[in-house]
Amino acid sequence: MLHNLGSQLSRVGRYSEALAAETEAVSIYRQLVEQEPRAHIDFMANALDGLAVALGGEGRHREALVFSEEAVGFLRAGAEDNPGAYEPLLANALLNLGVGFGESGSLREAVRYCREAVAMSRDLAFASRPAHLPLLARSVMNLGIWLGESGFHQEAVDFSENALALFRELVGLDSESHLPDLAEALLNLGPRLAHADRPVEGGEACGEAVELYRRLSSDSPVVYRRKLAIALINMGNVHSRQQDPAGAVECFREAAELAREVAEDNPGAGLPILAGALTNLAGQLSKAGLSAASVTAAQEAVAIRRPLAEADPGAHEPGLAAALVVLCDVLSGVGRHEEAAKHGARAVAVLQKLAQTAPEAHRLHLALSLKSLGRPLTELNRLHRAVTVAEQEVEVWRRLAQADPFGYEFELGVAQDRLGDLLAQVGRHEEAVMVGEQAVALWRRLEHPAADLLLVLALGNLGGPLSALNRYEDLIATGEEALPIWRRLAREDPATYRPQLGHLLILLARVRCSLQHGLREALTEAEEAVEVFTALDA
């Protein structure tokens, strides 16, 4: 009775009451198991699992793991003697254990146990589909979640789409029971599709998730406000990608309001979501030019994340790092570079540690944090430190691009351009040329709408270090390669690109004159430069 009561209380979000009931149930079953071990294994395991669920609902994920692991241990022993009776319970316990590890930041273990749950529940559903399809669907969905969090994005999409199909099948059989599961499947699939460069489908999934959670929340706000807040954060990111800042801000603000309400009743469940909403809101407000508001939101997000990360680093350090990166960006955007550098350095340190143990999950965020840190360091004229950071950033982007060229070569090229410029500023001209030539080679072959512009800018960046090394013939060669592209760009957008064309023509003419050869070409280029600047003055 106590375990059943605890389960019902957890289902309606009353986790503190559920915790009391499940704790008492576990205490009673421990005594019974001591007297008759085999007679009470299933009851004991269910009570332990229920206690873990209640603790997880309170945000106490590390404590929950202890009881989840104990439940799995009991059920493995039972399944050895009686597979038919215990395997369904074991599959469910494995799923809960996987989720617990994921919520605690132990992603490898999360994927491992969710895979085992999927394999076991598939076998069960094959033997009796109606009885075990809900467990299979939940297992597949959670495996997709933790694969995505671990950086295995395509596999995550595959499992998430499979889970959605299974839940749609279940809703067709029993809409009332499985509508919350369908909403959760959509909640998880939307961001996965967006990351897989399927933004339209991702946006549709996020929108449907918001719609379903609004409906569910209107009937049971205590149970579904938290998930509605998460769905709104996802929808805000959809608006952001669609260049709709007003829509994004509206979603993030509503998500923050809902998360505050959740946090009043259940800080462990509500505060992480509130911090996530504020982090996203800060970034969007900064893009909209609302600098003061963006700094306030980012500072609150970091203030929430710090104590959470101190109490449970595995669960909350990734969120703290994300909040610190945004705070670094918005502070740098308002000229507070010293503070920005401090927070950026802290974010890098956290993500370097995380990337050592789970590189697939954290390498991208590490690259972005290094990029953010480089800006205030450059503004503070700490160029040697900025070079070190840029070198690290290029190396991380290089590793990402090796695994996914389509996804990350663009960022690699931008980082190489930035590193080359910094190397030139500190007088390391040979290295600047080497890095710059790597960037030029990348822009030559990359298919991207901005590739031509980035190519001529990279060629231009080579000018300074080539000149410093007295490599004037190479300087002329880079200018000659850039010249026809600048001419085309100037024809397409005269106001923007004619000045660059004119300056390149003057540079080429001067270098040829200094070398005392190619004087006819120099004269032609000087005459064209005059025409270009005359047209600008007209």
C-alpha positions in Angstrom: 0.0 0.0 0.0 2.7 2.5 0.9 4.6 1.9 -2.4 1.4 2.2 -4.4 0.7 5.5 -2.6 4.2 6.7 -3.3 3.9 5.8 -7.0 0.7 7.7 -7.3 2.1 10.8 -5.5 5.2 10.8 -7.8 2.9 10.6 -10.9 1.2 13.9 -9.8 4.5 15.6 -8.9 4.1 15.4 -5.1 7.6 14.1 -4.6 8.2 15.1 -1.0 5.1 13.2 0.1 6.1 10.3 -2.2 9.5 10.2 -0.7 8.1 9.7 2.8 5.8 6.9 1.7 8.5 5.1 -0.3 11.1 5.4 2.4 8.7 3.7 4.9 7.9 1.1 2.3 11.6 0.3 1.7 12.1 0.0 5.5 9.3 -2.5 5.9 10.4 -4.6 2.9 14.0 -4.7 4.2 12.7 -6.4 7.3 10.6 -8.8 5.3 13.5 -9.7 2.9 15.7 -10.5 5.9 13.1 -13.0 7.1 12.1 -14.5 3.6 14.5 -13.2 0.9 12.9 -14.8 -2.2 9.3 -14.2 -1.2 9.6 -10.4 -1.3 12.3 -9.6 -4.0 9.8 -8.0 -6.4 8.1 -5.9 -3.7 11.5 -4.8 -2.4 12.8 -3.9 -5.8 9.6 -1.9 -6.7 9.8 0.1 -3.5 13.5 0.8 -4.1 12.7 1.9 -7.6 9.9 4.1 -6.3 12.2 5.7 -3.8 14.7 6.5 -6.5 12.0 8.1 -8.7 10.9 10.3 -5.8 14.5 11.3 -5.0 15.0 12.1 -8.7 11.9 14.2 -8.7 13.4 16.2 -5.9 16.6 16.7 -7.9 18.6 14.4 -5.6 19.9 12.3 -8.4 23.1 10.9 -6.8 21.1 9.6 -3.8 18.6 8.1 -6.2 21.3 6.1 -8.0 22.1 4.1 -4.8 18.5 2.7 -4.6 18.2 2.2 -8.4 21.3 0.1 -8.4 20.1 -1.9 -5.4 16.8 -2.5 -7.2 18.5 -3.8 -10.3 20.7 -6.1 -8.1 17.6 -7.7 -6.5 15.8 -8.1 -9.9 18.9 -9.6 -11.7 19.0 -12.3 -9.0 15.3 -12.9 -9.3 15.5 -13.1 -13.1 18.1 -15.8 -13.0 15.6 -18.1 -11.2 12.4 -16.9 -12.8 12.9 -14.9 -16.0 9.2 -14.7 -16.9 8.3 -13.1 -13.7 11.2 -10.7 -13.2 12.5 -9.6 -16.6 9.7 -7.0 -17.1 10.5 -5.6 -13.7 14.2 -5.7 -14.4 13.9 -4.0 -17.8 12.0 -1.1 -16.1 14.6 -0.9 -13.3 17.4 -0.8 -15.8 15.6 2.0 -17.6 15.3 4.0 -14.4 18.9 3.3 -13.5 20.0 4.6 -17.0 17.9 7.8 -16.5 19.4 8.3 -13.1 22.9 8.0 -14.4 22.1 10.5 -17.2 20.5 13.0 -14.8 23.7 12.7 -12.7 25.9 13.5 -15.7 27.3 9.9 -16.1 26.4 9.7 -19.8 28.3 6.5 -20.7 26.5 4.5 -18.0 23.2 6.1 -19.0 23.6 4.9 -22.5 24.8 1.5 -21.4 21.8 0.7 -19.1 19.2 2.2 -21.5 20.6 0.0 -24.3 20.2 -3.0 -22.0 16.6 -1.9 -21.2 15.8 -1.5 -24.9 17.2 -4.9 -25.8 15.2 -6.6 -23.0 12.0 -4.7 -23.6 12.2 -5.5 -27.3 12.3 -9.2 -26.5 9.4 -8.8 -24.2 7.3 -6.8 -26.7 8.1 -9.4 -29.4 6.5 -12.1 -27.2 3.6 -9.9 -26.0 3.4 -6.5 -27.8 0.3 -5.1 -26.1 1.7 -5.8 -22.6 5.2 -4.5 -23.1 5.0 -1.8 -25.8 4.8 1.1 -23.3 8.0 -0.1 -21.7 9.7 -0.5 -25.0 8.7 3.0 -26.2 9.9 4.6 -22.9 13.2 2.7 -23.2 13.8 3.7 -26.8 12.9 7.3 -26.1 15.4 7.5 -23.2 18.1 5.9 -25.1 17.6 8.6 -27.8 17.9 11.3 -25.1 21.2 10.1 -23.6 22.7 9.3 -27.0 22.0 12.9 -28.0 23.4 14.2 -24.7 26.5 12.1 -25.4 27.1 13.6 -28.8 25.9 10.7 -30.9 23.3 12.9 -32.8 22.3 10.7 -35.7 21.8 7.6 -33.6 19.8 9.8 -31.2 17.5 11.0 -34.0 16.9 7.4 -35.1 15.8 6.2 -31.7 13.8 9.4 -31.0 11.9 9.0 -34.2 11.3 5.3 -33.4 10.0 6.3 -30.0 7.6 8.9 -31.4 6.2 6.3 -33.8 5.6 3.8 -30.9 3.9 6.5 -28.8 1.7 7.5 -31.6 0.7 3.8 -31.9 -0.1 3.7 -28.2 -2.1 7.0 -28.3 -4.2 5.4 -31.0 -5.0 2.5 -28.6 -5.4 4.7 -25.4 -5.2 8.4 -25.9 -5.8 9.4 -22.3 -3.1 7.2 -20.8 -0.3 7.9 -23.4 -0.8 11.5 -24.4 1.8 12.6 -21.8 4.3 10.1 -23.2 3.6 11.4 -26.7 4.3 14.9 -25.5 7.6 13.9 -24.0 8.6 12.1 -27.2 8.0 15.2 -29.2 9.8 17.3 -26.5 12.9 15.2 -27.0 12.7 14.8 -30.8 12.4 18.5 -31.7 15.9 19.6 -30.7 17.4 16.4 -32.1 16.0 17.1 -35.5 17.1 20.7 -35.4 20.7 19.6 -34.6 20.5 17.2 -37.5 19.9 20.1 -39.9 16.1 19.3 -40.2 14.9 22.6 -38.8 11.4 22.5 -40.3 10.6 19.1 -38.8 12.2 20.1 -35.5 10.1 23.2 -35.3 6.9 21.2 -35.9 7.8 18.7 -33.2 8.6 21.5 -30.7 5.4 23.3 -31.6 3.3 20.1 -31.1 5.0 19.5 -27.8 4.1 23.0 -26.5 0.5 22.5 -27.6 0.2 19.2 -25.9 1.8 20.4 -22.7 -0.4 23.4 -22.6 -3.4 21.1 -22.7 -2.0 18.8 -20.1 -0.9 21.7 -17.8 -4.3 23.3 -17.9 -5.8 20.2 -16.2 -2.8 19.3 -14.0 -0.5 22.3 -13.7 1.6 20.8 -10.8 2.4 17.8 -12.9 3.1 19.4 -16.2 4.3 23.0 -15.7 7.9 21.8 -15.6 7.7 20.0 -18.9 5.8 22.9 -20.5 8.7 25.2 -19.4 11.2 22.9 -21.1 9.0 22.7 -24.3 8.9 26.5 -24.3 12.7 26.7 -24.1 12.9 24.4 -27.1 10.4 26.5 -29.0 12.3 29.7 -28.1 15.4 28.1 -29.8 13.2 27.4 -32.9 12.2 31.1 -33.0 15.9 32.1 -32.6 17.0 29.9 -35.5 14.2 31.4 -37.6 15.5 34.9 -36.9 12.4 35.8 -34.8 13.9 37.4 -31.7 10.5 38.6 -30.4 9.0 35.1 -30.5 12.2 33.7 -28.8 12.1 36.2 -26.0 8.4 35.6 -25.4 9.0 31.8 -25.1 12.0 32.1 -22.8 10.3 34.6 -20.5 7.2 32.4 -20.2 9.5 29.4 -19.5 11.3 31.3 -16.8 8.0 32.3 -15.1 6.8 28.7 -15.1 10.1 27.4 -13.8 10.0 30.0 -10.9 6.6 28.6 -10.0 7.9 25.0 -10.1 11.0 26.0 -8.0 8.9 27.5 -5.3 7.3 24.1 -4.6 10.3 21.9 -5.7 13.7 23.7 -6.0 15.5 20.6 -7.1 13.2 20.2 -10.1 12.6 23.9 -11.0 15.9 25.7 -10.5 17.9 23.9 -13.3 15.1 24.7 -15.7 14.9 28.3 -14.5 18.7 28.7 -15.0 18.4 27.2 -18.5 15.5 29.6 -19.4 17.5 32.6 -18.1 20.7 31.5 -20.0 18.7 31.4 -23.3 16.9 34.6 -22.5 20.1 36.4 -21.8 21.6 35.4 -25.2 18.5 36.5 -27.0 18.2 39.8 -25.2 21.8 40.6 -26.0 21.1 39.9 -29.7 18.2 42.3 -29.5 20.4 45.0 -28.1 18.9 44.9 -24.6 22.3 44.7 -22.9 21.4 45.6 -19.3 18.6 43.0 -19.2 20.8 40.4 -20.8 23.5 40.8 -18.2 20.9 40.6 -15.3 19.5 37.4 -16.7 22.9 35.8 -17.3 24.1 36.8 -13.8 21.0 35.2 -12.2 21.5 32.0 -14.3 25.1 31.7 -13.0 24.0 32.4 -9.4 21.5 29.6 -9.6 23.9 27.2 -11.2 26.9 27.6 -8.9 25.4 26.0 -5.7 23.7 23.3 -7.8 27.1 22.4 -9.4 28.8 22.5 -6.0 26.3 20.0 -4.6 26.2 17.7 -7.7 29.0 18.5 -10.2 28.1 15.7 -12.6 24.5 16.8 -13.0 25.0 20.6 -13.1 28.5 21.5 -14.2 27.5 21.4 -17.9 24.7 23.9 -17.2 27.0 26.1 -15.1 29.5 26.2 -18.0 26.8 27.1 -20.5 25.6 30.0 -18.2 29.2 31.2 -17.7 29.8 31.3 -21.5 26.7 33.4 -22.0 27.7 35.7 -19.1 31.1 36.1 -20.7 29.6 37.0 -24.0 27.1 39.6 -22.7 29.6 41.2 -20.4 32.1 41.5 -23.2 29.3 43.0 -25.3 28.9 45.9 -22.9 32.7 46.4 -22.5 33.1 44.7 -19.1 36.0 42.6 -20.5 37.8 42.0 -17.3 34.8 40.3 -15.7 34.0 38.6 -19.0 37.5 37.0 -19.2 37.2 35.7 -15.6 33.9 34.0 -16.3 35.0 32.7 -19.7 38.1 31.2 -18.2 36.0 29.4 -15.5 33.8 28.0 -18.3 36.8 26.7 -20.2 38.2 25.1 -17.2 35.0 23.3 -16.4 34.5 22.1 -20.0 38.1 21.0 -20.4 37.6 18.7 -17.4 34.2 17.4 -18.8 35.7 16.9 -22.3 38.4 14.6 -20.9 35.9 12.1 -19.6 33.2 12.5 -22.3 34.7 14.2 -25.4 31.7 13.5 -27.7 29.3 15.2 -25.3 31.4 18.3 -24.4 33.9 19.0 -27.2 31.6 21.3 -29.1 30.8 23.3 -26.0 34.5 23.5 -25.2 35.2 25.0 -28.6 32.5 27.6 -28.2 33.7 28.5 -24.7 37.3 29.1 -26.1 35.8 31.3 -28.8 34.0 33.3 -26.2 37.0 33.7 -24.0 39.2 34.9 -26.9 37.1 38.1 -27.4 37.7 39.8 -24.0 41.3 38.7 -23.9 41.8 40.4 -27.3 40.0 43.5 -26.2 42.2 43.6 -23.0 45.3 43.4 -25.3 46.3 40.1 -23.6 47.4 38.9 -27.0 49.8 36.1 -26.0 47.1 34.6 -23.8 44.5 35.1 -26.7 46.9 33.2 -29.0 47.1 30.3 -26.7 43.3 30.2 -26.4 42.9 30.5 -30.2 45.3 27.6 -30.7 43.3 25.4 -28.4 40.1 26.4 -30.1 41.5 25.5 -33.6 42.6 22.1 -32.3 39.2 21.4 -30.9 37.4 22.5 -34.1 39.8 20.4 -36.1 38.9 17.3 -34.1 35.2 18.0 -34.5 35.6 18.6 -38.3 37.4 15.3 -38.7 34.4 13.5 -37.3 31.8 15.7 -39.1 33.3 17.9 -41.8 29.9 19.2 -43.0 29.0 20.3 -39.5 32.2 22.0 -38.3 34.6 22.9 -41.2 33.1 26.4 -41.4 33.8 27.1 -37.7 37.3 25.6 -38.2 38.0 28.1 -41.0 36.8 31.0 -39.0 38.9 30.0 -36.0 42.0 29.6 -38.2 41.4 33.1 -39.6 41.3 34.5 -36.1 44.4 32.6 -35.0 46.3 33.8 -38.0 45.5 37.4 -37.3 46.5 37.0 -33.6 49.8 35.3 -34.5 50.6 38.2 -36.9 49.8 40.7 -34.1 52.4 39.1 -31.8 55.0 38.9 -34.5 54.9 35.2 -35.1 54.7 35.7 -38.9 55.8 32.3 -40.1 53.1 30.6 -38.1 50.6 33.2 -39.1 51.3 32.4 -42.8 51.0 28.7 -42.2 47.7 29.0 -40.4 46.4 31.5 -42.9 47.2 29.2 -45.8 45.3 26.4 -44.1 42.3 28.7 -43.8 42.6 29.7 -47.5 42.8 26.1 -48.6 39.6 25.4 -46.6 37.7 28.3 -48.1 38.7 27.4 -51.6 37.0 24.0 -51.4 34.2 24.6 -49.0 30.7 24.9 -50.4 29.1 27.7 -48.4 27.2 30.9 -49.4 29.8 33.0 -47.7 32.9 31.0 -48.9 34.0 33.5 -51.5 33.9 36.4 -49.2 35.7 34.5 -46.5 38.3 33.3 -49.0 39.2 36.9 -50.0 39.3 38.0 -46.4 41.6 35.1 -45.6 43.8 36.0 -48.5 43.9 39.6 -47.2 44.9 38.4 -43.8 48.0 36.9 -45.3 49.1 40.3 -46.5 50.6 41.5 -43.3 52.7 38.5 -42.3 53.9 38.0 -46.0 55.0 41.6 -46.1 56.7 41.3 -42.7 58.6 38.3 -44.1 59.5 40.2 -47.4 57.6 37.6 -49.4 56.3 40.1 -51.9 55.9 37.7 -54.8 53.6 35.6 -52.6 51.8 38.8 -51.6 51.1 39.6 -55.2 49.9 36.1 -55.9 47.3 36.3 -53.0 46.2 39.7 -54.3 45.8 38.4 -57.8 43.7 35.5 -56.6 41.5 37.8 -54.6 41.1 40.5 -57.2 38.5 38.9 -59.5 36.4 37.9 -56.5 36.4 41.5 -55.1 35.5 42.8 -58.6 32.4 40.5 -58.7 31.4 41.3 -55.1 31.8 45.0 -55.9 29.5 44.7 -58.9 26.9 42.9 -56.8 27.1 45.3 -53.8 29.0 48.4 -54.7 28.4 50.3 -51.4 29.8 47.5 -49.3 32.7 46.1 -51.4 34.0 48.8 -53.6 36.3 50.2 -50.8 38.0 46.8 -50.4 38.4 46.5 -54.1 40.0 49.9 -54.3 42.4 49.2 -51.4 43.5 45.9 -52.9 44.2 47.6 -56.3 46.4 50.3 -54.6 48.2 47.6 -52.6 49.1 45.6 -55.7 50.2 48.7 -57.5 52.5 49.8 -54.7 54.1 46.4 -54.3 54.8 46.0 -58.0 56.3 49.5 -58.0 58.5 48.7 -55.1 59.8 45.6 -56.8 60.4 47.5 -60.1 58.6 45.0 -62.2 55.1 44.5 -63.5 54.9 48.3 -63.8 52.4 48.1 -66.7 50.1 46.1 -64.4 50.7 48.5 -61.6 49.6 51.4 -63.8 46.4 49.6 -64.9 45.6 48.8 -61.2 46.2 52.3 -60.1 43.9 53.7 -62.8 41.2 51.2 -61.9 41.6 52.2 -58.2 41.0 55.8 -59.2 37.8 54.9 -61.0 36.6 52.8 -58.1 37.1 55.6 -55.5 35.7 58.3 -57.9 32.6 56.2 -58.2 32.3 56.1 -54.5 32.5 59.9 -54.2 29.9 60.4 -56.9 
